[in-house]
Amino acid sequence: MTGVGTWVLLAYRLPREPSTPRIALWRNLRRLGAAQLLDGLVALPADSRTREQLEWLADSVLESGGEAILWMGQPGTAAQERGIVEKMRGAVAAEYARLIEEATASSSQPAGSRKRTLARLRRELRQIRRRDYFSAPQAGPASAAVEALAASVANVAA
C-alpha cells in the first residue's frame, strides 16, 4: 500500500433489547469482514459493493429503532491505515489457516465424509475470499489444500 485509501464507515447504535437486531448486525458485519474500530464504528475499504452492503445494514439498524450514519473517509495517516489493514488481514489469515488445517486433517476421513467436508470447505473458501480485501498470502495455500482434498476425493471415485 502506498497511501491512504478511502474507507466506508458505519457508525451505529442499537437498543439493548431486543437483542436479535444486535446479533443479526454483528453476524452480518462479521460475514463482510468489517474492521471494528470502536464500539459502534466499523470500516470497510470503499468500493460500490462494500458501500451498498453497509447502506443495507444502516437501513436495518434504523428499522430496528437504532441510529446509523454512513461515512466515507480516510485514516489520518498511512500508519493508521496499515494498522486497520493488518488487523483485517490477520483475521482472514486465521480463517485460511483453520481451513488448511481442516482440509489436511480430513484427508484421512472415509470417502463419504471427505466429499461432504470438501463441499463445505469450498463454500467456506469462497466466503473467506469475499472478506479478503487485501490478498492475504495464505489464500494460495488454502486453495491448494482444498484442491488436494478434491483430488483425494476424485481418486476414490475413479
Secondary structure, 3 states (H helix, E strand, C coil): CCCCCCEEEEEEECCCCCCHHHHHHHHHHHHHCCEEEECCEEEEECCHHHHHHHHHHHHHHHHCCCEEEEEEECCCCHHHHHHHHHHHHHHHHHHHHHHHHHHHHHCCCCHHHHHHHHHHHHHHHHHHHHHCCCCCCCHHHHHHHHHHHHHHHHHHHC
